[in-house]
Amino acid sequence: MKPTDLRGILQYIPRFRDKTFVIMMDGAVVTDDNFATLLLDLAVLRSLSIRVVLVHGAAAQIQALAAEQKVTASNLDGTGITNAETLKLALTAANRLTHEILEGLSANDLRAVSTNAIIAHPLGIIGGVDHQLTGKVERVDTEMLQMLLAQGIIPVVPPLGFDGDGRTYRVNSDAVAVALAEALKAVKLIFMTTADGLVRHGRLLRQLRVSDLDELLAHHRYEFQPEMISKAVHAAAACNRGVQRVHIINGRVDEGLLAEVFSNEGIGTLIYASEYQQIRPLLKQDIRALLRLTKASMATQELVKRTRAMIEKNVGDYYLFEIDRNPVACVALHVYPESNTGELAFLYVSPSHENQGIGRKLIQFVENKAVEMGLDELITLSTQAFNYFISKGGFVEGTPEDLPPTRREKYDQSGRNSKILVKKFTRSGFATPERAKPAAAAAQPPVGDDVRRL
């Protein structure tokens, strides 16, 4: 998605208006050349009435200061031991970054304020080790933050916590972000780092259910990049504490924040707390989105071309597969009542969501619908995916004689020579390998190979 595509953004506005996003930026992201673009992205979010809370880290800056002053920092990420010298470096680094963020927000006409909203207490002695000035979030001053957000002010929260006796503690910025997201009931927590997301075995994980992430962390933790383990752990913690969507993205990607928030594909890793996929009937107001989804594939004739009028005429035949209420796949079930046959057609999965089992879910959905309708068999036509239907879907190869007469006529006219695949049902709904010879047909769907991107 192009962030400049206003139509693409507008569909999200009702969902996010007056909702809260907590955005955590690693210190290295704040000092990156792309930070100026990030500030513009934040201005877009605010213009759409999205409430934003910013949290920033300081590990890169603490390390740089330690090297500059030739001292050894004892705690870069806020989880180890923080001695007095490291806390001094953390205060200097955090204050500089906070000032830089406030300065940038002011330049974009955004009101913001640094806060002491994190109330902390000492992490204490763990395993016999005194963590000294390392802190743990005790509570969040939610009342103050809500007051600021209600006035259109962006709270900027450093990786520091304060107790009631005037002491300051170094706190892990990821943990701060999780505590804020939970306390403010944020709809999104976005971690902006210098990595593309969670990578395992060299492959970017585009989306994970929190239960799956918990499993990976329990048994395969060190298959993640070491620097991303904290993000993975805190993303899982956020979802388990009620935050529905957590994103981990590369903050150095130009316009990456908008692309992550306002597109189906995103650019990083999405961790979600609840099942957010559904298959639902197509509505007339969905036709434009359906045509936009399948436009490229119809242009290359991988799918048979359909016009708005054609789809509208048989809108009840079509179904959308949605992720987070965004269409990423589709399928159609055309029925030939005189032969009691159904045709699985117009199966398409967006390239960004391939190889995730969506195609198989749609095939199973259509099969279940066919059984519910009491159909005797299901047919589908394919020029490229026939092996998939045979090996994974339980179809058998048929001949043009297996097509209902009206469908046969259009098949002959198309010249595509698609393979005909058949799956016959018994009265109990179970498929059998035998093929039945159909009788006459009434429905007249478009002709051709309607299967793409399983």
NORCORNOR-V249497 format. One record per helix or strand of 3 or more residues. SS is the DSSP state (helix for helix, strand for strand). FROM is the first residue (numbers start at 1). TO is the last residue. If there is no record, write none. Layout:
ss = {SS | SS}
from = {FROM | FROM}
to = {TO | TO}
This chain:
ss = {helix | strand | helix | helix | strand | helix | helix | strand | strand | strand | helix | strand | strand | strand | helix | strand | strand | helix | helix | helix | strand | helix | strand | strand | helix | helix | helix | strand | strand | helix | strand | helix | helix | strand | helix | helix | helix | strand}
from = {6 | 20 | 27 | 35 | 51 | 59 | 84 | 112 | 118 | 134 | 142 | 154 | 160 | 168 | 173 | 188 | 207 | 210 | 221 | 226 | 245 | 256 | 269 | 277 | 284 | 308 | 315 | 318 | 326 | 337 | 341 | 351 | 358 | 377 | 386 | 400 | 405 | 419}
to = {16 | 25 | 30 | 47 | 56 | 69 | 107 | 114 | 122 | 140 | 150 | 157 | 162 | 170 | 183 | 193 | 209 | 219 | 223 | 240 | 250 | 261 | 272 | 281 | 299 | 313 | 317 | 323 | 336 | 339 | 349 | 353 | 372 | 382 | 391 | 402 | 414 | 425}
